[in-house]
Amino acid sequence: MVEVIIDEDKCVKCRECVVICPTEVIVEENGKPVVKDVNRCIGCLSCSYICRSDAIFHRDIYIEKKLVYDPAIEEKIMKFV
């Protein structure tokens, strides 16, 4: 099981992680992203990669951020925001 953790102090509540999560492990509640049913997490790490404030991490997994622009992801996010 992959443990997803959101640091509430760092989170800017942009909700991009909510949009990008393919299994709806991260959902919006009261205007902020929260982790729900972590057992559904497939470990794709999309939420960590997209987080602009480095507020999301996965216990025991280290991710080196790479800035890669993906127009398809950007379009999906812009439709939501």
Backbone as XML, in Angstrom:
<?xml version="1.0"?>
<chain id="A" units="angstrom">
  <residue number="1" name="MET">
    <atom name="N" x="0.838" y="-1.185" z="0.000"/>
    <atom name="CA" x="0.000" y="0.000" z="0.000"/>
    <atom name="C" x="0.883" y="1.247" z="0.000"/>
  </residue>
  <residue number="2" name="VAL">
    <atom name="N" x="0.506" y="2.219" z="-0.806"/>
    <atom name="CA" x="1.210" y="3.487" z="-0.884"/>
    <atom name="C" x="0.492" y="4.478" z="0.023"/>
  </residue>
  <residue number="3" name="GLU">
    <atom name="N" x="1.216" y="5.099" z="0.934"/>
    <atom name="CA" x="0.608" y="6.077" z="1.835"/>
    <atom name="C" x="0.783" y="7.477" z="1.257"/>
  </residue>
  <residue number="4" name="VAL">
    <atom name="N" x="-0.324" y="8.135" z="0.964"/>
    <atom name="CA" x="-0.318" y="9.487" z="0.401"/>
    <atom name="C" x="-0.548" y="10.463" z="1.536"/>
  </residue>
  <residue number="5" name="ILE">
    <atom name="N" x="0.315" y="11.477" z="1.625"/>
    <atom name="CA" x="0.218" y="12.463" z="2.695"/>
    <atom name="C" x="0.192" y="13.859" z="2.094"/>
  </residue>
  <residue number="6" name="ILE">
    <atom name="N" x="-0.754" y="14.684" z="2.554"/>
    <atom name="CA" x="-0.844" y="16.078" z="2.130"/>
    <atom name="C" x="-0.473" y="16.950" z="3.317"/>
  </residue>
  <residue number="7" name="ASP">
    <atom name="N" x="0.563" y="17.764" z="3.148"/>
    <atom name="CA" x="0.988" y="18.699" z="4.186"/>
    <atom name="C" x="0.086" y="19.928" z="4.103"/>
  </residue>
  <residue number="8" name="GLU">
    <atom name="N" x="-0.835" y="20.062" z="5.040"/>
    <atom name="CA" x="-1.810" y="21.150" z="5.011"/>
    <atom name="C" x="-1.166" y="22.525" z="5.122"/>
  </residue>
  <residue number="9" name="ASP">
    <atom name="N" x="0.002" y="22.611" z="5.761"/>
    <atom name="CA" x="0.687" y="23.899" z="5.883"/>
    <atom name="C" x="1.249" y="24.379" z="4.548"/>
  </residue>
  <residue number="10" name="LYS">
    <atom name="N" x="1.649" y="23.448" z="3.689"/>
    <atom name="CA" x="2.204" y="23.802" z="2.382"/>
    <atom name="C" x="1.141" y="23.921" z="1.295"/>
  </residue>
  <residue number="11" name="CYS">
    <atom name="N" x="0.029" y="23.212" z="1.444"/>
    <atom name="CA" x="-1.003" y="23.148" z="0.412"/>
    <atom name="C" x="-1.605" y="24.533" z="0.139"/>
  </residue>
  <residue number="12" name="VAL">
    <atom name="N" x="-1.678" y="24.889" z="-1.159"/>
    <atom name="CA" x="-2.265" y="26.174" z="-1.563"/>
    <atom name="C" x="-3.704" y="26.005" z="-2.051"/>
  </residue>
  <residue number="13" name="LYS">
    <atom name="N" x="-4.237" y="24.802" z="-1.915"/>
    <atom name="CA" x="-5.631" y="24.483" z="-2.253"/>
    <atom name="C" x="-5.986" y="24.764" z="-3.711"/>
  </residue>
  <residue number="14" name="CYS">
    <atom name="N" x="-5.046" y="24.485" z="-4.602"/>
    <atom name="CA" x="-5.283" y="24.683" z="-6.034"/>
    <atom name="C" x="-6.165" y="23.576" z="-6.615"/>
  </residue>
  <residue number="15" name="ARG">
    <atom name="N" x="-6.225" y="22.428" z="-5.962"/>
    <atom name="CA" x="-7.060" y="21.286" z="-6.339"/>
    <atom name="C" x="-6.577" y="20.558" z="-7.600"/>
  </residue>
  <residue number="16" name="GLU">
    <atom name="N" x="-5.389" y="20.860" z="-8.075"/>
    <atom name="CA" x="-4.865" y="20.160" z="-9.252"/>
    <atom name="C" x="-4.694" y="18.672" z="-8.965"/>
  </residue>
  <residue number="17" name="CYS">
    <atom name="N" x="-4.341" y="18.325" z="-7.745"/>
    <atom name="CA" x="-4.184" y="16.910" z="-7.384"/>
    <atom name="C" x="-5.516" y="16.171" z="-7.433"/>
  </residue>
  <residue number="18" name="VAL">
    <atom name="N" x="-6.586" y="16.870" z="-7.097"/>
    <atom name="CA" x="-7.924" y="16.272" z="-7.154"/>
    <atom name="C" x="-8.274" y="15.936" z="-8.600"/>
  </residue>
  <residue number="19" name="VAL">
    <atom name="N" x="-7.938" y="16.836" z="-9.494"/>
    <atom name="CA" x="-8.244" y="16.649" z="-10.918"/>
    <atom name="C" x="-7.412" y="15.526" z="-11.518"/>
  </residue>
  <residue number="20" name="ILE">
    <atom name="N" x="-6.147" y="15.433" z="-11.145"/>
    <atom name="CA" x="-5.234" y="14.500" z="-11.803"/>
    <atom name="C" x="-5.314" y="13.076" z="-11.256"/>
  </residue>
  <residue number="21" name="CYS">
    <atom name="N" x="-5.825" y="12.885" z="-10.055"/>
    <atom name="CA" x="-5.850" y="11.551" z="-9.444"/>
    <atom name="C" x="-6.797" y="10.625" z="-10.213"/>
  </residue>
  <residue number="22" name="PRO">
    <atom name="N" x="-6.269" y="9.565" z="-10.844"/>
    <atom name="CA" x="-7.112" y="8.692" z="-11.671"/>
    <atom name="C" x="-8.041" y="7.778" z="-10.873"/>
  </residue>
  <residue number="23" name="THR">
    <atom name="N" x="-7.761" y="7.584" z="-9.588"/>
    <atom name="CA" x="-8.575" y="6.674" z="-8.785"/>
    <atom name="C" x="-9.349" y="7.385" z="-7.683"/>
  </residue>
  <residue number="24" name="GLU">
    <atom name="N" x="-9.343" y="8.686" z="-7.704"/>
    <atom name="CA" x="-10.069" y="9.520" z="-6.738"/>
    <atom name="C" x="-9.682" y="9.215" z="-5.290"/>
  </residue>
  <residue number="25" name="VAL">
    <atom name="N" x="-8.386" y="8.984" z="-5.091"/>
    <atom name="CA" x="-7.863" y="8.845" z="-3.733"/>
    <atom name="C" x="-7.853" y="10.216" z="-3.066"/>
  </residue>
  <residue number="26" name="ILE">
    <atom name="N" x="-7.524" y="11.242" z="-3.831"/>
    <atom name="CA" x="-7.549" y="12.615" z="-3.332"/>
    <atom name="C" x="-8.828" y="13.266" z="-3.838"/>
  </residue>
  <residue number="27" name="VAL">
    <atom name="N" x="-9.626" y="13.749" z="-2.905"/>
    <atom name="CA" x="-10.895" y="14.392" z="-3.238"/>
    <atom name="C" x="-10.960" y="15.751" z="-2.536"/>
  </residue>
  <residue number="28" name="GLU">
    <atom name="N" x="-11.907" y="16.571" z="-2.958"/>
    <atom name="CA" x="-12.076" y="17.886" z="-2.345"/>
    <atom name="C" x="-13.152" y="17.826" z="-1.275"/>
  </residue>
  <residue number="29" name="GLU">
    <atom name="N" x="-12.828" y="18.346" z="-0.108"/>
    <atom name="CA" x="-13.789" y="18.466" z="0.982"/>
    <atom name="C" x="-13.593" y="19.836" z="1.621"/>
  </residue>
  <residue number="30" name="ASN">
    <atom name="N" x="-14.665" y="20.582" z="1.709"/>
    <atom name="CA" x="-14.617" y="21.917" z="2.322"/>
    <atom name="C" x="-13.547" y="22.803" z="1.692"/>
  </residue>
  <residue number="31" name="GLY">
    <atom name="N" x="-13.409" y="22.716" z="0.376"/>
    <atom name="CA" x="-12.491" y="23.586" z="-0.351"/>
    <atom name="C" x="-11.028" y="23.203" z="-0.292"/>
  </residue>
  <residue number="32" name="LYS">
    <atom name="N" x="-10.716" y="22.020" z="0.225"/>
    <atom name="CA" x="-9.314" y="21.603" z="0.266"/>
    <atom name="C" x="-9.204" y="20.128" z="-0.092"/>
  </residue>
  <residue number="33" name="PRO">
    <atom name="N" x="-8.061" y="19.732" z="-0.648"/>
    <atom name="CA" x="-7.870" y="18.326" z="-1.001"/>
    <atom name="C" x="-7.612" y="17.480" z="0.240"/>
  </residue>
  <residue number="34" name="VAL">
    <atom name="N" x="-8.221" y="16.306" z="0.268"/>
    <atom name="CA" x="-8.009" y="15.361" z="1.363"/>
    <atom name="C" x="-7.822" y="13.960" z="0.780"/>
  </residue>
  <residue number="35" name="VAL">
    <atom name="N" x="-7.110" y="13.132" z="1.503"/>
    <atom name="CA" x="-6.859" y="11.754" z="1.080"/>
    <atom name="C" x="-8.001" y="10.883" z="1.583"/>
  </residue>
  <residue number="36" name="LYS">
    <atom name="N" x="-8.633" y="10.166" z="0.657"/>
    <atom name="CA" x="-9.715" y="9.241" z="0.983"/>
    <atom name="C" x="-9.367" y="7.870" z="0.401"/>
  </residue>
  <residue number="37" name="ASP">
    <atom name="N" x="-9.659" y="6.831" z="1.108"/>
    <atom name="CA" x="-9.480" y="5.446" z="0.661"/>
    <atom name="C" x="-8.123" y="5.212" z="-0.020"/>
  </residue>
  <residue number="38" name="VAL">
    <atom name="N" x="-7.079" y="5.354" z="0.766"/>
    <atom name="CA" x="-5.716" y="5.209" z="0.252"/>
    <atom name="C" x="-5.470" y="3.817" z="-0.343"/>
  </residue>
  <residue number="39" name="ASN">
    <atom name="N" x="-6.301" y="2.859" z="-0.018"/>
    <atom name="CA" x="-6.151" y="1.515" z="-0.582"/>
    <atom name="C" x="-6.378" y="1.483" z="-2.089"/>
  </residue>
  <residue number="40" name="ARG">
    <atom name="N" x="-7.026" y="2.514" z="-2.627"/>
    <atom name="CA" x="-7.267" y="2.583" z="-4.070"/>
    <atom name="C" x="-6.075" y="3.179" z="-4.830"/>
  </residue>
  <residue number="41" name="CYS">
    <atom name="N" x="-5.103" y="3.717" z="-4.113"/>
    <atom name="CA" x="-3.945" y="4.352" z="-4.751"/>
    <atom name="C" x="-3.149" y="3.330" z="-5.555"/>
  </residue>
  <residue number="42" name="ILE">
    <atom name="N" x="-2.872" y="3.660" z="-6.808"/>
    <atom name="CA" x="-2.113" y="2.758" z="-7.680"/>
    <atom name="C" x="-0.635" y="3.144" z="-7.749"/>
  </residue>
  <residue number="43" name="GLY">
    <atom name="N" x="-0.265" y="4.196" z="-7.015"/>
    <atom name="CA" x="1.135" y="4.605" z="-6.957"/>
    <atom name="C" x="1.643" y="5.274" z="-8.215"/>
  </residue>
  <residue number="44" name="CYS">
    <atom name="N" x="0.767" y="5.933" z="-8.962"/>
    <atom name="CA" x="1.201" y="6.590" z="-10.200"/>
    <atom name="C" x="2.013" y="7.857" z="-9.919"/>
  </residue>
  <residue number="45" name="LEU">
    <atom name="N" x="1.865" y="8.406" z="-8.727"/>
    <atom name="CA" x="2.607" y="9.584" z="-8.250"/>
    <atom name="C" x="2.250" y="10.873" z="-8.999"/>
  </residue>
  <residue number="46" name="SER">
    <atom name="N" x="1.180" y="10.861" z="-9.761"/>
    <atom name="CA" x="0.766" y="12.063" z="-10.500"/>
    <atom name="C" x="0.522" y="13.242" z="-9.576"/>
  </residue>
  <residue number="47" name="CYS">
    <atom name="N" x="-0.075" y="12.973" z="-8.430"/>
    <atom name="CA" x="-0.378" y="14.055" z="-7.497"/>
    <atom name="C" x="0.899" y="14.749" z="-7.013"/>
  </residue>
  <residue number="48" name="SER">
    <atom name="N" x="1.933" y="13.973" z="-6.739"/>
    <atom name="CA" x="3.195" y="14.555" z="-6.290"/>
    <atom name="C" x="3.862" y="15.371" z="-7.382"/>
  </residue>
  <residue number="49" name="TYR">
    <atom name="N" x="3.807" y="14.867" z="-8.609"/>
    <atom name="CA" x="4.429" y="15.573" z="-9.716"/>
    <atom name="C" x="3.731" y="16.883" z="-10.020"/>
  </residue>
  <residue number="50" name="ILE">
    <atom name="N" x="2.408" y="16.924" z="-9.893"/>
    <atom name="CA" x="1.670" y="18.120" z="-10.273"/>
    <atom name="C" x="1.625" y="19.167" z="-9.158"/>
  </residue>
  <residue number="51" name="CYS">
    <atom name="N" x="1.871" y="18.771" z="-7.932"/>
    <atom name="CA" x="1.743" y="19.684" z="-6.796"/>
    <atom name="C" x="2.747" y="20.829" z="-6.889"/>
  </residue>
  <residue number="52" name="ARG">
    <atom name="N" x="2.227" y="22.027" z="-7.072"/>
    <atom name="CA" x="3.076" y="23.213" z="-7.248"/>
    <atom name="C" x="3.745" y="23.675" z="-5.962"/>
  </residue>
  <residue number="53" name="SER">
    <atom name="N" x="3.243" y="23.220" z="-4.821"/>
    <atom name="CA" x="3.812" y="23.667" z="-3.550"/>
    <atom name="C" x="4.530" y="22.543" z="-2.794"/>
  </residue>
  <residue number="54" name="ASP">
    <atom name="N" x="4.755" y="21.424" z="-3.466"/>
    <atom name="CA" x="5.428" y="20.264" z="-2.852"/>
    <atom name="C" x="4.760" y="19.844" z="-1.550"/>
  </residue>
  <residue number="55" name="ALA">
    <atom name="N" x="3.433" y="19.880" z="-1.526"/>
    <atom name="CA" x="2.682" y="19.547" z="-0.314"/>
    <atom name="C" x="2.292" y="18.077" z="-0.248"/>
  </residue>
  <residue number="56" name="ILE">
    <atom name="N" x="2.493" y="17.343" z="-1.329"/>
    <atom name="CA" x="2.081" y="15.937" z="-1.362"/>
    <atom name="C" x="3.309" y="15.046" z="-1.446"/>
  </residue>
  <residue number="57" name="PHE">
    <atom name="N" x="3.330" y="14.058" z="-0.585"/>
    <atom name="CA" x="4.400" y="13.078" z="-0.682"/>
    <atom name="C" x="3.864" y="11.706" z="-0.331"/>
  </residue>
  <residue number="58" name="HIS">
    <atom name="N" x="4.643" y="10.712" z="-0.677"/>
    <atom name="CA" x="4.285" y="9.319" z="-0.439"/>
    <atom name="C" x="5.326" y="8.747" z="0.509"/>
  </residue>
  <residue number="59" name="ARG">
    <atom name="N" x="4.872" y="8.205" z="1.616"/>
    <atom name="CA" x="5.800" y="7.687" z="2.615"/>
    <atom name="C" x="6.717" y="6.633" z="1.992"/>
  </residue>
  <residue number="60" name="ASP">
    <atom name="N" x="7.996" y="6.776" z="2.269"/>
    <atom name="CA" x="9.037" y="5.846" z="1.821"/>
    <atom name="C" x="9.291" y="5.867" z="0.317"/>
  </residue>
  <residue number="61" name="ILE">
    <atom name="N" x="8.802" y="6.889" z="-0.360"/>
    <atom name="CA" x="9.091" y="7.044" z="-1.788"/>
    <atom name="C" x="9.682" y="8.427" z="-1.995"/>
  </residue>
  <residue number="62" name="TYR">
    <atom name="N" x="10.843" y="8.499" z="-2.626"/>
    <atom name="CA" x="11.470" y="9.781" z="-2.922"/>
    <atom name="C" x="11.244" y="10.104" z="-4.392"/>
  </residue>
  <residue number="63" name="ILE">
    <atom name="N" x="10.806" y="11.324" z="-4.652"/>
    <atom name="CA" x="10.538" y="11.750" z="-6.026"/>
    <atom name="C" x="11.400" y="12.964" z="-6.336"/>
  </residue>
  <residue number="64" name="GLU">
    <atom name="N" x="12.144" y="12.857" z="-7.415"/>
    <atom name="CA" x="12.896" y="14.016" z="-7.883"/>
    <atom name="C" x="12.016" y="14.714" z="-8.907"/>
  </residue>
  <residue number="65" name="LYS">
    <atom name="N" x="11.620" y="15.944" z="-8.592"/>
    <atom name="CA" x="10.704" y="16.663" z="-9.487"/>
    <atom name="C" x="11.402" y="17.001" z="-10.798"/>
  </residue>
  <residue number="66" name="LYS">
    <atom name="N" x="10.689" y="16.799" z="-11.850"/>
    <atom name="CA" x="11.156" y="17.179" z="-13.177"/>
    <atom name="C" x="10.086" y="18.067" z="-13.768"/>
  </residue>
  <residue number="67" name="LEU">
    <atom name="N" x="10.487" y="19.194" z="-14.272"/>
    <atom name="CA" x="9.540" y="20.129" z="-14.853"/>
    <atom name="C" x="9.351" y="19.801" z="-16.324"/>
  </residue>
  <residue number="68" name="VAL">
    <atom name="N" x="8.268" y="19.129" z="-16.620"/>
    <atom name="CA" x="7.947" y="18.741" z="-17.986"/>
    <atom name="C" x="6.553" y="19.264" z="-18.284"/>
  </residue>
  <residue number="69" name="TYR">
    <atom name="N" x="6.434" y="19.988" z="-19.353"/>
    <atom name="CA" x="5.137" y="20.540" z="-19.727"/>
    <atom name="C" x="4.381" y="19.530" z="-20.572"/>
  </residue>
  <residue number="70" name="ASP">
    <atom name="N" x="3.191" y="19.200" z="-20.145"/>
    <atom name="CA" x="2.342" y="18.279" z="-20.891"/>
    <atom name="C" x="1.044" y="19.012" z="-21.223"/>
  </residue>
  <residue number="71" name="PRO">
    <atom name="N" x="0.856" y="19.396" z="-22.470"/>
    <atom name="CA" x="-0.342" y="20.158" z="-22.851"/>
    <atom name="C" x="-1.650" y="19.440" z="-22.537"/>
  </residue>
  <residue number="72" name="ALA">
    <atom name="N" x="-1.684" y="18.127" z="-22.606"/>
    <atom name="CA" x="-2.918" y="17.388" z="-22.331"/>
    <atom name="C" x="-3.323" y="17.535" z="-20.867"/>
  </residue>
  <residue number="73" name="ILE">
    <atom name="N" x="-2.357" y="17.452" z="-19.973"/>
    <atom name="CA" x="-2.640" y="17.624" z="-18.553"/>
    <atom name="C" x="-3.043" y="19.069" z="-18.272"/>
  </residue>
  <residue number="74" name="GLU">
    <atom name="N" x="-2.337" y="19.998" z="-18.844"/>
    <atom name="CA" x="-2.658" y="21.412" z="-18.653"/>
    <atom name="C" x="-4.082" y="21.718" z="-19.119"/>
  </residue>
  <residue number="75" name="GLU">
    <atom name="N" x="-4.489" y="21.160" z="-20.229"/>
    <atom name="CA" x="-5.842" y="21.384" z="-20.755"/>
    <atom name="C" x="-6.883" y="20.815" z="-19.794"/>
  </residue>
  <residue number="76" name="LYS">
    <atom name="N" x="-6.630" y="19.645" z="-19.266"/>
    <atom name="CA" x="-7.561" y="19.012" z="-18.317"/>
    <atom name="C" x="-7.708" y="19.878" z="-17.073"/>
  </residue>
  <residue number="77" name="ILE">
    <atom name="N" x="-6.616" y="20.389" z="-16.585"/>
    <atom name="CA" x="-6.641" y="21.228" z="-15.378"/>
    <atom name="C" x="-7.365" y="22.545" z="-15.662"/>
  </residue>
  <residue number="78" name="MET">
    <atom name="N" x="-7.095" y="23.164" z="-16.781"/>
    <atom name="CA" x="-7.706" y="24.440" z="-17.092"/>
    <atom name="C" x="-9.217" y="24.327" z="-17.267"/>
  </residue>
  <residue number="79" name="LYS">
    <atom name="N" x="-9.713" y="23.188" z="-17.699"/>
    <atom name="CA" x="-11.164" y="22.988" z="-17.804"/>
    <atom name="C" x="-11.802" y="22.944" z="-16.430"/>
  </residue>
  <residue number="80" name="PHE">
    <atom name="N" x="-11.057" y="22.452" z="-15.449"/>
    <atom name="CA" x="-11.562" y="22.332" z="-14.099"/>
    <atom name="C" x="-11.533" y="23.659" z="-13.358"/>
  </residue>
  <residue number="81" name="VAL">
    <atom name="N" x="-10.457" y="24.391" z="-13.536"/>
    <atom name="CA" x="-10.246" y="25.626" z="-12.754"/>
    <atom name="C" x="-11.094" y="26.717" z="-13.241"/>
  </residue>
</chain>
